[in-house]
Amino acid sequence: TVKKHYYVLKKMFEQAVKWNLININPCEGVVLPKEKRTEMKVWDKETINEFLKLVKGTKWYVPFLIAFTSGLRQGEIAGLKWQDFNKEENTLYVVRTMQRNFELKETKTKSSMRKIVLMDNTIEALKWQLKWQEENKKTFDEYKDTGFICTHENGKPINPENMGKAFNKLVKSNNLPSIRFHDIRHTFATLLLKNGTNPKIVSEILGHSNVQTTLNVYSHMLPDMQKETMERLQESL
């Protein structure tokens, strides 16, 4: 973010120098701060299953299950509609994202617009969600059929920001290892890579603009992955 602001300002002052509005570009000579990476925390599969058991049968089960089994971002999960679920192919199409003010936007890059192949338990959960919404239509007099997959009991969409807050609250109240909602995405990617999934495939599933982004984010895992790969190769030779 700091770098983006810096480059915008630098370009503006550069143009001001060309127009003779100022003599020098005040951004010249500025030393940008070193980028600090947030420590990545992930859950193991036992913790994931424990958490999902806690929320099963609630409105949070499907959004959190999708997060753990697809690596989608908060806004992408909140923006999913039933029209994005292909029952024949058992896939989800990620084509939009929801902002905290409920505004819908197209995914930020072309690569973010993608097709996700669903796991069997996610498919079953989506079928349960559809029945749950149908039952709620009969129960709530002011039910609002919005077409979203992840909703409150009254059919209204879930704010992506509240999704994160609910996750934090559940983690804390159940004394689970503290991670951010975004770390669910890291957890998903880590499990894929540890299972030997090609980083290119991981990149496509996560919606990264290129595989280099994936390699940069998960570079700390590569030495261990290489070691495991060579050990498996040695066993087969």
DAZI-V923725 format. One record per residue. N is the residue number from 1. RES is the residue in one letter. SS is DSSP state (h for helix, s for strand, l for the rest). BURIAL is # if it has 24 or more other ideal C-beta (glycine too) atoms within 12 Angstrom, else .. Layout:
# DAZI-V923725
<<N RES SS BURIAL> <N RES SS BURIAL>>
This chain:
# DAZI-V923725
<<1 T l .> <2 V h .> <3 K h .> <4 K h .> <5 H h .> <6 Y h .> <7 Y h .> <8 V h .> <9 L h .> <10 K h .> <11 K h .> <12 M h .> <13 F h .> <14 E h .> <15 Q h .> <16 A h .> <17 V h .> <18 K h .> <19 W l .> <20 N l .> <21 L l .> <22 I l .> <23 N l .> <24 I l .> <25 N l .> <26 P l .> <27 C l .> <28 E l .> <29 G l .> <30 V l .> <31 V l .> <32 L l .> <33 P l .> <34 K l .> <35 E l .> <36 K l .> <37 R l .> <38 T l .> <39 E l .> <40 M l .> <41 K l .> <42 V l #> <43 W l #> <44 D l .> <45 K h .> <46 E h .> <47 T h #> <48 I h #> <49 N h .> <50 E h .> <51 F h #> <52 L h #> <53 K h .> <54 L h #> <55 V h #> <56 K l .> <57 G l .> <58 T l #> <59 K l #> <60 W h #> <61 Y h #> <62 V h #> <63 P h #> <64 F h #> <65 L h #> <66 I h #> <67 A h #> <68 F h #> <69 T h #> <70 S h #> <71 G l #> <72 L l #> <73 R l #> <74 Q h #> <75 G h #> <76 E h #> <77 I h #> <78 A h #> <79 G l #> <80 L l #> <81 K s #> <82 W h #> <83 Q h .> <84 D h #> <85 F s #> <86 N s .> <87 K l .> <88 E l .> <89 E l .> <90 N l .> <91 T s .> <92 L s #> <93 Y s #> <94 V s #> <95 V l #> <96 R s #> <97 T s #> <98 M s #> <99 Q l .> <100 R l .> <101 N l .> <102 F l .> <103 E l .> <104 L s .> <105 K s .> <106 E s .> <107 T l #> <108 K l .> <109 T l .> <110 K l .> <111 S l .> <112 S l #> <113 M l .> <114 R s #> <115 K s .> <116 I s #> <117 V s .> <118 L l #> <119 M l .> <120 D h .> <121 N h .> <122 T h #> <123 I h #> <124 E h .> <125 A h #> <126 L h #> <127 K h .> <128 W h .> <129 Q h #> <130 L h #> <131 K h .> <132 W h #> <133 Q h #> <134 E h .> <135 E h .> <136 N h #> <137 K h .> <138 K h .> <139 T h .> <140 F l .> <141 D l .> <142 E l .> <143 Y l .> <144 K l .> <145 D l .> <146 T l #> <147 G l .> <148 F s #> <149 I l #> <150 C l #> <151 T s #> <152 H l #> <153 E l .> <154 N l .> <155 G l #> <156 K l .> <157 P s #> <158 I l #> <159 N l #> <160 P h #> <161 E h .> <162 N h #> <163 M h #> <164 G h #> <165 K h .> <166 A h #> <167 F h #> <168 N h .> <169 K h .> <170 L h #> <171 V h #> <172 K h .> <173 S h .> <174 N l .> <175 N l .> <176 L l #> <177 P l .> <178 S l .> <179 I l #> <180 R l #> <181 F l #> <182 H h #> <183 D h #> <184 I h #> <185 R h #> <186 H h #> <187 T h #> <188 F h #> <189 A h #> <190 T h #> <191 L h #> <192 L h #> <193 L h #> <194 K h .> <195 N l .> <196 G l .> <197 T l #> <198 N l .> <199 P h #> <200 K h .> <201 I h .> <202 V h #> <203 S h #> <204 E h #> <205 I h #> <206 L h #> <207 G l #> <208 H l #> <209 S l .> <210 N l .> <211 V h .> <212 Q h .> <213 T h .> <214 T h #> <215 L h .> <216 N h .> <217 V h #> <218 Y l #> <219 S h .> <220 H h .> <221 M h #> <222 L h .> <223 P h .> <224 D h .> <225 M h #> <226 Q h .> <227 K h .> <228 E h .> <229 T h .> <230 M h .> <231 E h .> <232 R h .> <233 L h .> <234 Q h .> <235 E h .> <236 S h .> <237 L l .>>
